Amino acid sequence: MQVTLTIVRYNKWLSWGGFLSMALFRLPLLLNRSISFYKLMGSGKNGTFDKTPDLQQWAILTVNNPTNAAASTQECGKIENKKHNYSSHYGSFITGWWKFFKCETFTMLLQPIEGFGTWDGKKAFGELPRNSDYEGPIAVLTRATIHLNKLGSFWKNVDGVARLMQTAPGFVTSLGIGEVPWIKQATFSVWQSKAGMKDFAYRMKEHATVIRKTHQENWYKEDMFTRFKIINAWGNIKGKNPLSALL
């Protein structure tokens, strides 16, 4: 299985195009036979769970349909080589929209390797083991639907941990993405190794405390945690490829 995550950044004065795209992109993605699952999302300003949206930045996550030739390893290799030609995956309407608005695009091609949980009741990335023997550079998606009566406790606790992640050993970059502000939130982070990610997740006192509180206080209506092997990354966001030194 292959997953594609594209981050799209609009010019400040054309950010309304991002808002509009969240409605207009649904039909072409729904009709796209090469895609079995998709999510259209906004972004937070500070690269993680964030109450303040970045109205210039938006995201599309897709799962490539395993029954379609476009999802095969060979086809994914062709996508990598074409790099900035997105039409073979997203279709002409979406790629034409990005060209018209002169958007920056940054894309990661990913392979889910470990995880648990559901996304809107679906196992979006199929059946995955909770752990594998992979130890190299790794990306992590943590997403949750937060109970409305737990929003205060959630946001009170996550801000400090989010700031600590930016300076953690082995941290490369992170993106705050989500479907509904405040309520349906996700963090996508990239690490130099699984060992570095685990040191932050389970050995840093502040983060371990927050993990414990999520269960004790029942913050989440639904949650999902998935780790990915990074196959490739191309394009730029804010003028650079954030993974250029990693791959």
N, C-alpha and C positions, 0 to 999 in steps of 0.2 A: 504494500500500500504506500502511496505517495501523497503528501500534503503540500499544498502551496499557500504561502502567506505573503500577500503583497501589501505593502504600506504605501499609501498615496498621499502626496502633499501638494496642496493647492496654493497659489499665490494669495497673499493676505486679502486682496480686494475681490478675489473670486471664490472665497471659501463657501459661498452659498451653493456653488456647484457640488461641493461635497455633500451638503444636506440633501440636495435634490437627487443625487446619485443613489442614496440609500433607498429611495423609493423606485427609481427607474431601473436599477440594476437587477431587481428581484426576478422579473420575468425572464430576461435572457439567461440568467443563471439557472433558474428552474427548468428551462427548456434545454439546457446544455447537457447532452448525453455523456459527455466526458467527465461530468461532475456528479458525485453521489450525495454530497453533503456540502453546504456552504453557510457562511455567516458573514453578514455585512456589519461592520462595527465602527464606532468612533474611537478617539484616542484621548488619553489623559496627558496633561502637560509635562509631568515629571517622570515619565517612563515606567510607571507602575500603577497600582490602585490609586486613583486620584479623583477628588471631587471636582476639580477644575478641568473642563474639557479643552482640548486643543482643536479649535474649530477649523484649522487648516489641514489637519491630518486625519486620515480615514484608513480603514483596513478591509481586506477581503481574505477570508480563509476558506479554502476549498479542499475537499478530499477527492482525489482523482478516481473515477469509477474503475474498479479492477476488471470489469467486463469489457471495457473499451480499450482499443489499441493505444489510445493516448496515455493510458496509465501504465503501460508496460515499461520495463526498465529501458528498453531501447528508445522508446518515444521520449522518456524523460531526459535521456541523454541528448536527444535532438533539441528539446526545450532549453537545456542548459547552453548548448552551442549557439542557439538563436538569441538567447538572452533577452534583448529588448523587444523582440517580436512576440507580443503577448496574444495576438489574435488567434493563434492555433489553440490556445487554452481558454481564454475568456470570451472570444468572439469579437467580431468587428465593431459592434455597437459600443461595448465597454472600452476597447482600446481606442476607438475613434473619439470617445468622450474625453479620455485622458489627454490625447493629442490636442484636441480643440482647446482645453483649458491649460495646456502647457504644464501639466503636472510632473513633479518628480515622482519616480516609482522605485521602490526597493523591494526585491523579492527573495524569499528563501524557499528552497526546495527541500523537503523534510521527509524523514522516514520515522513513523512512530515505533518506539521499541519497548516502552514500559508505561504502565499507568493503570488507573482505575477511575470509576465514576462515570456519570452520564452528562450529556449536554441536551437540555430540553427533552429528557427522557430517552435519548438515543446514545448508544455506544458509538460515537461518531468515528472513532478510529479502530473499530473492531475489537476483538478479544485480544487483550495484551497481558503479558506477565507483569507482575508488580516489580520484578527485578530481572536484569539480564547481566551478562558478563562484559558488556560494552563499557569502556572506561574513558573514551576520548572526548573531544569537544562535544558539548551537549546543549540542547535548547529545552526549556521547560515551560509548559503552559499550565498555569494555575487559574481556574475560573470557578466562579460561584454565583448562585442566585441567593441574595441575602434576605432573610426574613425581615419584613418591614419593622417589626418591633425590636429588632436587634441592630438596626442601622447605626444608632448612636454608639453602642459599644464597639461595633466593628470599626468605624472610622476613628474612634478615639485611640484604638490600639495599633492600627496598621501604618499610620503615618510615620512613626518613629522607626519602625522596622524597614520601611521602604527606603528611608534615607541611609540606613546602615548598609543595605544591600549594595549601594553605589560604590562603597569603599571596601567591600569584602574581597579578600584574596581570590583570584581566579575569575572574578566578574568581568564580563566583556561589555554587555549592553543589555538594556531592557526596554520593553514597550508596554505601555498601559493601554489596553483595548477593552471594549465592552459594548454590549448591545443596548443597555438602558442605563443612563447616568445614575450613579449611586447604588443601583440595585443589582444589575447584572454586570459583573466586573471580571476582568481577567488581567493577569500579568504574564507576558512572554519574556523570558530572560535567557541569555546565552552565557555559557561558562566555558572556560578553557578545558575543564575536565569534570567528570562526574564527582570525583573526590572533592574538588573545590566547592561544587554546588552542595554536596552533602554536609561539608563542614559548616557552611552558612545555615543550611536548613535545620540541622539537628544538633549542632554543637554550640552555635551562638545562643547565648542565654535568652536574649530578647525575642528572637524568632521562635525558639522552642516554647517559650511562654505563650506566645500568640497561638501557636498550633494547639497547645493544650486547651486554651480558652475556647477555640472554635468548637471543640467537642463538649467541654463542660457547660458552656452557655448556649449551645445549639444555635450558632449564628446562621447556618446555611440551610436553605430549603433544598438546595441541590449543589453538589460540587464535583469537580473533576480535576485530576492531576495527571499530566502526560509528559513523558520525556521523549525527545526526538534526536535522532542522528541527523546532523546537518550535511546534506548532499552537496549543495552549492548555494551561493548567494550572489546576486548581481544588482546593478542599479545604484542609485544614490538617494539619500534622504538628508536634507539640509546640507547638500553639497558633498557628501561623502558616503562611502560604503562602510557601515559600522563594523563589518566583519572582515575587512580587507587584510588585517594583520593576523587573522585566525585561520583563514583558508588559503 
